[in-house]
Structures are given as structure tokens and as C-alpha cells.
Amino acid sequence: MAYERIMGLDVIDDQGYKAYRTAMMPILQSFGGAFGFDFRVSEVLLSKTEDKINRLFTIAFPSQKHMDDFFADPEYLAVKAKYFDVSVNSKTIISTHETNP
């Protein structure tokens, strides 16, 4: 079983977010993580949050532990602080669930 998260973001700086994705990708891969789907969202018809969402993606790991360890990793947190925190206005965890790889 794999573990997947569906995320919604409000990206406010596309170039900064692109730099974040580039910088974090080797770290993500070292934890066995990968993106599955990635969309730019033009219109949200129904939402359970007040936060805007203009980007939607899935991110998967071999297990929940791999995911938790990735998001707590000091190297990842440094990349996040440098690029993500200034290019993303808000983030929404839409779902986390086990999947069949």
C-alpha cells in the first residue's frame, strides 16, 4: 500500500513555486515520494474552506511514515522556508488515504 495526499494551494508567485518544486524534488525522491497529478485550477465550484485554490495535485509516498518523515526533514523545511512560504498564500489538505500502487 502507498500513502497519498491530495492538496489544494493558492499559488501567488508561479516562478517562486517553480523554484520550490525544482529544489525539493531530489529530497522528495529520496523519501520515495512522487507527484501523481498536477492541475492549475481556473474555477472552484464548491469548497470546504475559505482559502482560495488555484493549484491541485496529488503526492504519494510508500507509507505514511515516509510522508511524515519527508515533511519533517530539516533539508526539506529549509527549501520550504526559502521558496514555498513566500510563493504560496494558503494550502488545503483535501484528503489523505492509502492507495494501491
C-alpha positions in Angstrom: 0.0 0.0 0.0 1.1 3.6 -0.7 0.0 6.7 1.1 -1.3 9.7 -0.9 -2.3 13.3 -0.1 -4.5 15.5 -2.3 -3.6 19.1 -1.9 -5.0 22.4 -2.9 -2.9 25.6 -2.9 -3.2 29.3 -3.6 0.0 29.9 -5.5 0.7 33.7 -5.7 4.2 33.5 -7.3 4.5 31.0 -10.1 8.2 31.4 -10.6 8.9 31.1 -6.8 6.7 28.0 -6.7 8.5 26.5 -9.7 11.9 27.1 -7.9 10.4 25.3 -4.8 9.4 22.3 -6.9 12.8 22.1 -8.5 14.7 22.4 -5.2 12.5 19.9 -3.3 12.3 17.2 -5.9 15.6 15.4 -5.0 14.5 15.4 -1.4 11.1 14.1 -2.2 12.5 11.3 -4.3 14.9 10.3 -1.5 11.9 9.6 0.6 10.3 7.6 -2.2 7.8 10.3 -2.9 6.3 11.4 -6.3 3.7 13.6 -7.8 0.8 11.8 -9.5 -1.5 14.6 -10.8 -0.9 18.3 -11.0 -3.5 20.9 -12.2 -3.9 24.6 -12.5 -7.5 25.3 -11.3 -9.5 28.0 -13.1 -12.7 27.8 -11.1 -13.6 26.2 -7.7 -17.3 25.4 -7.6 -17.6 24.0 -4.1 -15.1 24.1 -1.2 -15.0 23.3 2.5 -12.5 26.2 3.1 -12.5 29.9 2.7 -8.9 29.7 1.3 -8.5 30.2 -2.5 -7.3 27.2 -4.5 -5.7 27.7 -7.9 -3.5 24.6 -7.9 -4.4 21.0 -7.2 -2.1 18.0 -7.0 -1.5 14.5 -5.6 1.7 13.5 -3.8 2.3 9.9 -2.9 4.8 8.0 -0.7 5.5 4.3 0.1 3.9 4.8 3.6 2.5 7.4 5.9 5.8 7.3 7.8 7.7 8.2 4.7 5.4 11.1 4.1 5.7 12.3 7.8 9.5 12.0 7.7 9.7 13.9 4.4 7.6 16.9 5.7 9.7 17.0 8.9 13.1 16.7 7.2 15.3 19.7 8.0 16.6 19.9 4.4 13.0 20.0 3.1 12.0 22.6 5.7 14.8 24.9 4.6 13.7 24.6 1.0 10.1 25.2 2.1 11.0 28.3 4.0 13.1 29.7 1.2 10.6 29.2 -1.7 7.2 27.7 -0.7 6.4 30.0 2.2 6.8 33.2 0.0 5.1 31.8 -3.1 2.0 30.2 -1.6 -0.7 32.1 0.2 -2.5 29.1 1.6 -2.6 25.3 1.5 -5.5 22.9 2.0 -5.2 19.2 2.6 -8.2 17.8 0.8 -7.6 14.2 1.6 -5.0 11.7 2.8 -5.6 8.0 2.1 -3.9 4.6 1.4 -3.8 3.6 -2.2 -2.8 0.5 -4.2 0.4 1.4 -6.1 
